[in-house]
Amino acid sequence: MHVTIEQNTSGSGKPESVFISWLLWQPRGADLPAEALKELVKLAPYRDRDPDIVRLRSLFERLAGRSGRPH
């Protein structure tokens, strides 16, 4: 099996796809803002290393009700 990995993923729309997939996998009745905060904690070590991660973090921040960066 041959697998190809894109080297430059910026601007690919992948952060939005990841976010939508994450939303769809949440159980009915889940506290989405609270769950988004958990995802922000998981993404925190990556900081601003990749534009896609920055975009994904911003999507979770908006869902969590945060404007700007988490403290």
C-alpha positions as CSV (number, residue, x, y, z in Angstrom):
1,M,0.0,0.0,0.0
2,H,1.3,3.4,-1.0
3,V,0.4,6.4,1.2
4,T,1.0,10.0,0.1
5,I,1.1,12.8,2.7
6,E,0.8,16.4,1.7
7,Q,3.7,18.5,2.8
8,N,1.8,21.8,2.5
9,T,-1.6,21.5,4.0
10,S,-2.3,25.2,4.6
11,G,-5.5,26.5,3.1
12,S,-6.7,23.0,2.3
13,G,-9.9,23.3,4.3
14,K,-8.8,20.4,6.6
15,P,-9.4,22.3,9.9
16,E,-13.0,22.8,9.0
17,S,-13.4,19.1,8.0
18,V,-11.8,18.1,11.3
19,F,-14.1,20.4,13.2
20,I,-17.3,19.2,11.5
21,S,-16.3,15.6,12.0
22,W,-15.7,16.3,15.7
23,L,-19.1,18.0,16.0
24,L,-20.8,15.0,14.3
25,W,-19.2,12.6,16.8
26,Q,-20.4,14.4,19.9
27,P,-23.2,12.6,21.7
28,R,-26.7,14.1,21.7
29,G,-27.0,16.6,24.6
30,A,-23.3,17.1,25.0
31,D,-22.1,20.4,26.4
32,L,-20.4,21.5,23.2
33,P,-18.6,24.6,24.7
34,A,-17.2,22.4,27.5
35,E,-16.1,19.8,25.1
36,A,-14.5,22.5,22.9
37,L,-12.5,23.6,25.9
38,K,-11.2,20.1,26.3
39,E,-10.0,20.1,22.7
40,L,-8.3,23.4,23.2
41,V,-6.3,21.9,26.0
42,K,-5.3,19.0,23.7
43,L,-4.2,21.5,21.0
44,A,-2.3,23.8,23.4
45,P,1.1,22.2,23.0
46,Y,1.1,22.9,19.3
47,R,0.6,26.7,19.7
48,D,1.2,28.5,16.4
49,R,3.4,25.9,14.7
50,D,1.0,25.3,11.8
51,P,-1.7,27.6,10.2
52,D,-4.1,24.7,10.0
53,I,-3.8,24.2,13.8
54,V,-4.2,27.9,14.4
55,R,-7.4,27.8,12.3
56,L,-8.7,24.7,14.1
57,R,-8.0,26.3,17.5
58,S,-10.0,29.4,16.4
59,L,-13.0,27.3,15.5
60,F,-12.9,25.6,18.9
61,E,-12.4,28.9,20.6
62,R,-15.5,30.4,19.0
63,L,-17.6,27.3,20.0
64,A,-16.3,27.6,23.5
65,G,-17.4,31.2,23.6
66,R,-13.9,32.6,23.8
67,S,-12.7,35.5,21.7
68,G,-9.0,35.4,21.2
69,R,-6.6,33.0,22.6
70,P,-7.3,30.8,25.7
71,H,-5.5,31.8,28.9
